Amino acid sequence: MVTVLSNLGLADESNGLVYLAQAIWLTLRIQTPLAQTIQLICGLCNAVPQNDELEALLGTTAMFFCNRRSEGHPQLKELLELAST
């Protein structure tokens, strides 16, 4: 499921950011695995222009997911590192 969601950003370059944003919204609704959620958020963050205000919001969102869904997660340290970049 998450592979399909992450591929949405590749479907149409003109709407790629919109599709990635929708994929992240869906992760709120269907509770995808934490690692894949953080990867989606980082994918969108890498797709927006550098120093765009959306970068800070996406970073905050990634940290929120790490704090809310990370209990006992074996890759928490790596995901927090990824979320903070």
PyRosetta script that sets phi, psi and omega in degrees:
from pyrosetta import init, pose_from_sequence

init()
pose = pose_from_sequence("MVTVLSNLGLADESNGLVYLAQAIWLTLRIQTPLAQTIQLICGLCNAVPQNDELEALLGTTAMFFCNRRSEGHPQLKELLELAST")
pose.set_psi(1, -47.1)
pose.set_omega(1, -177.9)
pose.set_phi(2, -67.4)
pose.set_psi(2, -33.5)
pose.set_omega(2, 176.8)
pose.set_phi(3, -60.7)
pose.set_psi(3, -42.9)
pose.set_omega(3, 177.3)
pose.set_phi(4, -61.9)
pose.set_psi(4, -43.6)
pose.set_omega(4, -179.6)
pose.set_phi(5, -62.8)
pose.set_psi(5, -43.8)
pose.set_omega(5, -178.5)
pose.set_phi(6, -70.1)
pose.set_psi(6, -26.8)
pose.set_omega(6, 178.1)
pose.set_phi(7, -74.6)
pose.set_psi(7, -14.4)
pose.set_omega(7, 178.9)
pose.set_phi(8, -60.2)
pose.set_psi(8, -33.5)
pose.set_omega(8, 179.8)
pose.set_phi(9, -68.6)
pose.set_psi(9, -16.6)
pose.set_omega(9, -179.9)
pose.set_phi(10, -95.5)
pose.set_psi(10, -12.3)
pose.set_omega(10, -172.4)
pose.set_phi(11, -63.1)
pose.set_psi(11, -42.7)
pose.set_omega(11, -175.1)
pose.set_phi(12, -149.7)
pose.set_psi(12, 111.2)
pose.set_omega(12, -174.9)
pose.set_phi(13, -54.8)
pose.set_psi(13, -37.9)
pose.set_omega(13, -177.3)
pose.set_phi(14, -68.3)
pose.set_psi(14, -25.3)
pose.set_omega(14, -179.8)
pose.set_phi(15, -115.7)
pose.set_psi(15, 10.2)
pose.set_omega(15, -175.8)
pose.set_phi(16, -55.4)
pose.set_psi(16, -44.7)
pose.set_omega(16, 179.8)
pose.set_phi(17, -64.4)
pose.set_psi(17, -38.9)
pose.set_omega(17, 179.0)
pose.set_phi(18, -63.5)
pose.set_psi(18, -44.0)
pose.set_omega(18, -179.4)
pose.set_phi(19, -66.0)
pose.set_psi(19, -39.8)
pose.set_omega(19, 177.2)
pose.set_phi(20, -64.7)
pose.set_psi(20, -40.5)
pose.set_omega(20, 177.7)
pose.set_phi(21, -62.4)
pose.set_psi(21, -40.6)
pose.set_omega(21, 177.2)
pose.set_phi(22, -65.3)
pose.set_psi(22, -37.4)
pose.set_omega(22, 178.2)
pose.set_phi(23, -62.8)
pose.set_psi(23, -40.9)
pose.set_omega(23, 177.9)
pose.set_phi(24, -65.5)
pose.set_psi(24, -41.2)
pose.set_omega(24, 177.0)
pose.set_phi(25, -58.7)
pose.set_psi(25, -41.9)
pose.set_omega(25, 179.6)
pose.set_phi(26, -63.0)
pose.set_psi(26, -31.8)
pose.set_omega(26, 178.4)
pose.set_phi(27, -63.3)
pose.set_psi(27, -25.9)
pose.set_omega(27, 175.0)
pose.set_phi(28, -70.3)
pose.set_psi(28, -33.8)
pose.set_omega(28, -174.7)
pose.set_phi(29, -84.5)
pose.set_psi(29, -35.8)
pose.set_omega(29, -174.2)
pose.set_phi(30, -110.2)
pose.set_psi(30, 0.8)
pose.set_omega(30, 178.4)
pose.set_phi(31, 49.8)
pose.set_psi(31, 72.0)
pose.set_omega(31, 175.9)
pose.set_phi(32, -73.5)
pose.set_psi(32, 164.0)
pose.set_omega(32, 178.2)
pose.set_phi(33, -58.2)
pose.set_psi(33, 145.1)
pose.set_omega(33, -174.5)
pose.set_phi(34, -55.9)
pose.set_psi(34, -47.3)
pose.set_omega(34, -177.2)
pose.set_phi(35, -59.4)
pose.set_psi(35, -41.2)
pose.set_omega(35, -178.9)
pose.set_phi(36, -72.3)
pose.set_psi(36, -33.7)
pose.set_omega(36, 176.7)
pose.set_phi(37, -64.4)
pose.set_psi(37, -46.0)
pose.set_omega(37, 179.9)
pose.set_phi(38, -64.1)
pose.set_psi(38, -38.3)
pose.set_omega(38, 178.1)
pose.set_phi(39, -63.7)
pose.set_psi(39, -40.2)
pose.set_omega(39, 176.6)
pose.set_phi(40, -62.0)
pose.set_psi(40, -45.8)
pose.set_omega(40, -179.8)
pose.set_phi(41, -62.0)
pose.set_psi(41, -44.2)
pose.set_omega(41, 179.3)
pose.set_phi(42, -65.3)
pose.set_psi(42, -35.3)
pose.set_omega(42, 176.3)
pose.set_phi(43, -61.7)
pose.set_psi(43, -43.1)
pose.set_omega(43, 177.8)
pose.set_phi(44, -67.9)
pose.set_psi(44, -40.7)
pose.set_omega(44, 179.1)
pose.set_phi(45, -61.4)
pose.set_psi(45, -39.2)
pose.set_omega(45, 178.6)
pose.set_phi(46, -70.9)
pose.set_psi(46, -21.9)
pose.set_omega(46, -177.1)
pose.set_phi(47, -86.5)
pose.set_psi(47, -21.5)
pose.set_omega(47, 179.6)
pose.set_phi(48, -81.5)
pose.set_psi(48, 156.7)
pose.set_omega(48, 178.9)
pose.set_phi(49, -59.1)
pose.set_psi(49, 146.0)
pose.set_omega(49, -179.6)
pose.set_phi(50, -60.6)
pose.set_psi(50, 139.9)
pose.set_omega(50, -179.3)
pose.set_phi(51, 68.1)
pose.set_psi(51, 15.9)
pose.set_omega(51, 174.6)
pose.set_phi(52, -71.4)
pose.set_psi(52, 145.1)
pose.set_omega(52, -179.4)
pose.set_phi(53, -61.6)
pose.set_psi(53, -21.5)
pose.set_omega(53, 178.8)
pose.set_phi(54, -66.4)
pose.set_psi(54, -26.8)
pose.set_omega(54, 178.4)
pose.set_phi(55, -58.1)
pose.set_psi(55, -45.5)
pose.set_omega(55, -179.5)
pose.set_phi(56, -65.1)
pose.set_psi(56, -40.2)
pose.set_omega(56, 179.1)
pose.set_phi(57, -65.8)
pose.set_psi(57, -40.0)
pose.set_omega(57, 178.9)
pose.set_phi(58, -67.7)
pose.set_psi(58, -38.6)
pose.set_omega(58, 176.4)
pose.set_phi(59, -62.5)
pose.set_psi(59, -41.9)
pose.set_omega(59, 177.6)
pose.set_phi(60, -64.5)
pose.set_psi(60, -40.4)
pose.set_omega(60, 178.6)
pose.set_phi(61, -63.4)
pose.set_psi(61, -42.6)
pose.set_omega(61, 179.2)
pose.set_phi(62, -62.6)
pose.set_psi(62, -42.9)
pose.set_omega(62, 178.3)
pose.set_phi(63, -64.9)
pose.set_psi(63, -38.5)
pose.set_omega(63, 177.0)
pose.set_phi(64, -58.8)
pose.set_psi(64, -48.4)
pose.set_omega(64, 178.7)
pose.set_phi(65, -59.8)
pose.set_psi(65, -42.6)
pose.set_omega(65, 179.4)
pose.set_phi(66, -61.2)
pose.set_psi(66, -41.0)
pose.set_omega(66, -179.1)
pose.set_phi(67, -72.4)
pose.set_psi(67, -32.0)
pose.set_omega(67, -175.4)
pose.set_phi(68, -88.4)
pose.set_psi(68, -30.8)
pose.set_omega(68, -172.5)
pose.set_phi(69, -118.8)
pose.set_psi(69, 16.2)
pose.set_omega(69, -170.1)
pose.set_phi(70, -100.0)
pose.set_psi(70, -1.4)
pose.set_omega(70, -174.5)
pose.set_phi(71, -52.8)
pose.set_psi(71, 116.0)
pose.set_omega(71, 178.3)
pose.set_phi(72, 74.9)
pose.set_psi(72, 10.3)
pose.set_omega(72, -177.9)
pose.set_phi(73, -73.0)
pose.set_psi(73, 127.8)
pose.set_omega(73, -176.1)
pose.set_phi(74, -68.8)
pose.set_psi(74, -19.8)
pose.set_omega(74, -178.3)
pose.set_phi(75, -108.4)
pose.set_psi(75, 22.1)
pose.set_omega(75, -173.9)
pose.set_phi(76, -56.5)
pose.set_psi(76, -45.7)
pose.set_omega(76, -177.9)
pose.set_phi(77, -59.2)
pose.set_psi(77, -45.3)
pose.set_omega(77, -179.7)
pose.set_phi(78, -66.2)
pose.set_psi(78, -39.4)
pose.set_omega(78, -179.5)
pose.set_phi(79, -68.7)
pose.set_psi(79, -38.8)
pose.set_omega(79, 176.3)
pose.set_phi(80, -64.4)
pose.set_psi(80, -38.9)
pose.set_omega(80, 177.1)
pose.set_phi(81, -63.4)
pose.set_psi(81, -45.0)
pose.set_omega(81, 178.8)
pose.set_phi(82, -63.8)
pose.set_psi(82, -41.0)
pose.set_omega(82, -178.5)
pose.set_phi(83, -66.8)
pose.set_psi(83, -28.5)
pose.set_omega(83, -176.7)
pose.set_phi(84, -89.5)
pose.set_psi(84, -1.4)
pose.set_omega(84, 179.8)
pose.set_phi(85, -93.2)
pose.dump_pdb("model.pdb")
